[in-house]
Amino acid sequence: MLSVDVEKRLGEFSIAAKFESADGVTALFGPSGSGKTSIVNMIAGLVAPDRGRIALDDAVLFDSTTRTNVPPHKRRIGYVFQEGRLFPHLTVAQNLDYGRWMSGLPADAAERERIIALLDIAHLLPRRPGKLSGGERQRVAFGRALLMQPRLLLLDEPLASLDRARKLEILPYLARLRDEAKVPMIYVSHQAGEITRLASQVVRIEDGQVLGVGGLELLDIEAATEGAT
């Protein structure tokens, strides 16, 4: 269970977000610039809230009242960015192992092979990121995050930089991660179609505020509001 109750001011923009998520995929949904990425950065520990509390299972990650702020590398949270952010000078195999190494985890050959098979990237292992397509780079980024043995996986618009064909290529792999990896995910997107394919819970965000927490019906909140007026 992830519990978030935070406030943050970024220049003239204010965020006040409160929600909980459990297993499966929870989508942070809203227009560009609504504060979704800032919220996941606070969960990851890359940005400190001004006030509030973040807890994951039985671990408090941030609490302004007790001045608790667990460093990002100790939170055991995997993070996949829009661009993957692979190291260009390392091979795919070395990129995969980097997250585990940074987390201080011992090698687990069986788990490594399972993740490689799950994402169908065995043939990519000797290549460098510059020789990969956008979809292949994102699959490697998913694998690197999973090999950290995360308690939570943050996906910040992981398909935003891909064209439609590559998005259609990646979506089945994301569905497999949801069904087989058994790691809770926070999926950030402003694309209702992606969320419909993957998520069971939606946190609707606009102008830094949580407008609602519920099911996929929140994707159509604007239409529902217009129909009631």
C-alpha positions, 0 to 999 in steps of 0.5 A: 500500500502506497499512501501519499499526502503531500504539499509542494510549492514550485514557483507560482504552482502549488501541489496538494495531493492525497491518495492511496494505491495498492496492488496492480496499476494506479494511473495518475491522469491529467493534462500536461503541466498538472503536476503528475511528474512532480508527484512521482518525483516526490514519491521517488525522493527526487523532490522533497515535499514542503509538508506531508507524509509518504509511506510504502507498506510499513515504511515511512519514506517522508514525514515533515513532522518527524523530519524523515526523508529516506534517500532515493537509493534506499527507497527500493522504488524503480523509476522509468522515465520518458526517455529510458535514460540508459547509459550510452557507453554501457551494453544492454547487459551492463545497463540491466545490472546497473540498478541491481548493483546500485541497490547493493543487491547480489546477483540473481541469475534466475531472476535476471533470466526471468526478466529478460524473457518477460521483456524479450530482450535476450537478443539485445544484451550485447548491443549499446543503447544507440543501436536500439529502437525507442521501444527496445530502449524502454523495454531495457529500462523496464528490465533495469528497474525490475532488477532492483527488486523494487517494492513499487515501480514508477512509470512517468509517461514511458510511451510519450516519446514513441510513435504509434507503432512503437506504443502498440509494440510496448503496451503488451509488455506493460500488460505482462509486467502488470500480470506477471511481475507482481510489482505495484505500479504508478503509471503517469499519462494524459492518454486515456487509451493507455490507462484503459489498457493497463490501470484499475485505479485512477487518480485524476489530477488537474492544476496540482490538485487531486480531483478524484480517486476511483475507477476508469470512469474518472477518465470521462469526468469532463464528459460526465460534468458537461452532461449534468449541466 
